[in-house]
Amino acid sequence: MSVRVLFLADTHLGFDLPVSPRIRRRRRGHDFLANYHLALAPALEGRVDLVVHGGDVFTRPNVPPSLVYQAFEPLKRVADQGVPVFVVPGNHERSRLPHARFTSHPGISVFDRPRTFHAHVRGHRIALAGFPFARKVRDGFADLLARTMWEEQRADTALLCMHQCVEGATVGPSDFTFRRAPDVVQARDIPVGFAAVLSGHIHRHQVITSDLSGRALAAPVMYPGSVERTSFAEMDDPKGYMILELEGGAAGVAGALKRWSFETLPARPMLVREVSGQGLGPDSLTGVLRTAVARTPVDAVLRVRVRGHVPARARAVLSAASLRSMAPAQMNLEVVLDGESGWNRPASPPRKRLAVAVR
């Protein structure tokens, strides 16, 4: 019988969700929590047989205990229903999950070191080998894999679970392709024997089936991508999770990946509007910004890029309070001045940073 695997990754819980915010504005943290729960719905409803989280459950390593509790409460409910859960710590967690007392559960297995876990589903023995995020993985990949001792396991199907970048993965509006770097796994190093490689870390959903030379991989590398957009580099990427279907092994025949699907989630739209602010006074600049906002869906994350030199008398319009008054309550609004040196450089001193308001 087929075994259904729910695979999600890069949930980045805690993104834009401070415990004690200093400024009252529209936060995006609840978008990530909402999509996290939506992604787990098939497991909570009994429609899958096991769950794999490919890493970066959290957006940073020092999240508060309350957030760890919120993250693992639905995973524990899944495990309580007899659906095993496997979690790979990612780079944002610095390769280990925080507040372990909230993550502990007999039905939840964490790849806290290179190791292999087993799941027995409908008579199907599945070996899940994996390891937490590793830096400079290119040279150390073979050793990490060997330390999982996956080849010594008896199973119908083997899956490799990790949080790494593999050659051929693409990101960003220009489709940047990862190639040969110390933190990129060589595709040819993936050995024969795995039905699939389940990996987090790359925020764009994709399935890699060949190396940079076009040769078929020993196993497809699955990236579900992040559950929400974390930056404007992802503005055109759909967000979601994956459902994999494994063929049950029978009569000594190893199981294999039968099919997979990508299930989309309702990610917030991200848009960039370019306007001219050359020589505009306060009223004119306000009008230009309000027009840009009016042309945008009310639930969007909007960046308005202002070209040209904006006179000093008009810059009060770009204060956080002023910008918040222009945007609907559901919108995140950011304004970037491109007209002069200093306003759009990350290394600029605080008084020249971007004018931003988020509601």
N, C-alpha and C positions, 0 to 999 in steps of 0.2 A: 504494500500500500504506500501511497505517496506521503511524504512528510513535508509540512509547510513551515517555513522559517520566516519570521518577521525580522528584518534587518534594518536598523536605524543607526544614525551616528551624528556627531557634531550638533548636539542639542543646545550646547552653550547656555545652560541655565545660569541665571545671574547676570546675563548681558543687560546692561542699562537697568539694573534693578537694585539700587542702593538700599541698605537697611534704614538709614536715616538721611534722606535726601536734604540737601541744603537749599535747593531751589524747587519750587512747585512747578512742574511741567509735565507734559505728556511723556511717559516712559515706555520703552519698547519691551521691557522684560517680560510683561505678561503675554506678549505675542509668542515668545519662545515657550513659555509654560503651556499655553493653550495648544500649540502645535505638537508639543511633546505628548500631551494627553491624547490628542487625536491620533497620533502615530501608534500609540499603544492600544487603541480601541479594539483592533482585531484580536489582540491577545486577551484582553479583558473580556471579550465576548466569546472566547473559546473557538476562534476561527483559525488559529495557528497552533503548532505543536511545540515550538520553542522560539526564544527571542535572543537575538544577539545585538548588543549595543557596541558600535565600533569605536567608541572613545570620544573624549571631550564632552562628557556628560555635563560638565560645568565649564564656565568661561574663564575661570582662574582657580588657582590651587587653594586659596584661603577664603572660600565662601563660608557664610555662617552656617551653624548646625541646622537651623530651621530650614534652609534651602536643601540641604542634603536629605533631611527627613521628607520634604515635599517630593524630591526626585525619586526616592526609593520606596515611598509608600505605594505607588501604583505597581512598581516592579514586584514588591512583596505580594500584592494581591494577585498578580499574574502567577507567581510561584506557588502561592497557596492553592491555586486551581490545578496544580500538577504540571504546569508548563515551565520547564527549566529556563533560567535566564543566565546569560553569559555577558560579562562586561569587560571591555578592554580599556584600561586607563590611558588617556591621551596626553599630548604635550601640554595642553592648557592646565591639566592637573599635575603636571610634572611627573607623570608616569605612576602616580599613586592616588587613590581616591581619598578624599578628606573625611574625617570623622567616621572612622570605621565602625563605630558602635551602631550607627544608623544604616550601614550598608550590609551588615551581617544577617544572613538568612540561609537556612539549609538548602533552599532551592535556587539561590543566587551564587554563581561562581565568578570570581574575579581573577583575571590574568595578572596577578601581582608580580609574577616572574614567569620566565619561559616554562610552560607546562602544557599538559594535555588533559582535558576533561572528557567525560563520556556522558552521553544521553541515550536512554533506551526508550524509543518511541514506537509503539505498535509493532514490536518485534524487530525493529530496525535499530542497529547499533551504530551510533554516530560518534566519531572522535573529533573533538574540537581542539586543535592545537593553536597556541598563540602566545603572545608576549606583550608587555606594555610598551608604549612608545619608546623608541631608542634613537638617540642622536648618532650621527655618522654611521647610519645603518648599512651603507653600501658595503663596507668592508666586513661588517660584523654580522650580516644577515645569515649566512650559512651556519655560523656558530650558534646564534640565537635559535635557529630552527632545530639544530641538532639537540640543543638543551631541552627542547620540548619532549624529546624521545618519541615523536609521533610515529616513527617507522616501526617501533616495537609494540604498537597498540593493535589489538584485534578489533576491527570495526568493519561495518558494511560500507560506510561512507566517511571520508575525512574532509574536514573544512579547516582552513587556515584563517585565524582571526587576528587582525593587527590594526595599528593606527599609523600608517606610513604612506609615503609618496612613492609610487611606482613609475618607472619610465613610461612616457607616453600619456600620462595624465595631463589634462588641459584645464586652464583656469582663465578667468578674466575676459573682458570684451575683445581683446586681441588674440584670444585662444593661445595664450602662452603655453608651451609644451615643456614639461620637465624632462630633462635628458640626463646627462652624466654629471652628478654632483655628489658630495659625500653623504647627503641626507636623502638620496634617491635610490630605491632598490632597483638593481638590474633585473629586468624582466626575465632574462634567461636563467636567473638563479632560482626561480620558482620551480620546484621539482615536480616530477610526475607523481601522481598518487592522491592529489587533492581534487575534489569535485569542483571547488571554487575557493577563491581568496576573498574574504569579506574584510574590507578595510575602510576605516574612517580617515580623517585628516584633510581630504580634498573636498571642498564645499560644493563642487558641481557634480551632479549625478552623471555617472558614465560607467560603461563596462568596457574594460580593456581586454582585447582578445589576441592582440599581436604585438610584437616588439617593434622597436624603431626601424627595423629592417623589413618589417612585414611578415616575419615568421610567426606562426601560431604559437601562443603560449601553452604551457602544459596545463594551465587551469585559468579560466577567466577571472579577472580582478574586478570585483564589484564595489562601486562607490555609490552609496545612497545619497551622498551630499548632506548638507546641513538642513535642518528642518525649517529654518528661517533665514532671511538675507541679513548678513552681518555687515556688509559694506556695499558701496556703489559698484564695486567690481563684480558683484553678483546680481546686479539689477535686472539682467535678462535671463537669469537662470531659474527654471522652475524648482520648487522645493517639495520634498516628500520623503518617502521611505520605500523599501523594497520588500516584496514577498517572493521567496524562492521555494520551488517545489523540487524535492529530492525523490528520486525513484528508490523504492525499497529494494534492498538487496535480497535475493532469494537463491537458494540452492548453491551457495558459495559464490554467487556473482556479485561483485561490488556494486553498490548503488552509485548514482550519478545525478548531476544537475539536469532535471527534466525541462524546466522552464522557469522564467522569472518575469516579474512585472514591477513597474514603478508606479506607486500610488501618490498622486499629488496632494499637497496640503495648501491651505489658503494663505499663502505668503503675502505680506504687505507689498503693494506696488512701490517701486522706487523710481523716481523721475528726476531728470536734470533739465532745468529751463535756463536758457541764456538770454540775458537782457542787456541793454546798453544803459549805463549810468553816466555817460560822459557829460559833465557840466550840469547835471540836474540839481535843482533845489530840493528842499525837503518834501514839498507837496508833490512835485513831479515824480520823485523817486518812490514815494509812498504809493502813488497811483500805479507805477510800473510793477511794483512788487505785488500789490493787491490783484492786478490783472493776471500775473503769473500764478498766484494762488487760486484764483477763480477758475482757471483753465485746468485745474488738477483735481483728481478724485479726492474727496475729503479725508479718506483713510490712508493717503499716500505718505511716503517719506520723500520729501521734496527738497532738492538742492537748487537754489537759484544762484547762478553764476553771473555776477555783474561785471561787464566789460567796460573799460574806459576809466578815466579819472573821475572819482566822486569828490566834489568839493567838501571841505571840512564842515561847512554849515549843514550839509545834508547827512552827515554820518550819525547823528543822533537817531535817525530813522532806523539804523541798524543795531540799536541796543536790543538786548534780549527781551526786555519788557515790551518794547515797541513791536518787535517781530511776533511775539506771542499774541499780541492783540490783533494781528492780521490773519492768523491761521485758525481754521476750525479746530474744535477741541480734539478731534480724532487725528489730526495731521501732525507730522513731525516736519518742522521747517528749519532749513539751514541756508544761510546766505554766505557766499564766498566772494570777496572782492578780488578781481584779477587785474585791476587797472594800474597798480603800482607795486613796486618792490616791497617785500616784507609782509604783506597781508596774507599771502597764500603759501608761505614756507613753513614747514613743520618746526624748523629751528628758530623761528621768530620769537622775540621776547613776548611775554604775556600781553602787554598793552597793544601789540599789533597782531594778535591772533585773529582767527576768523570770527566774524560775528555770527553767533549761532543761537537759535531758539528752538526748543523742542517742546511740544505740548502733548 
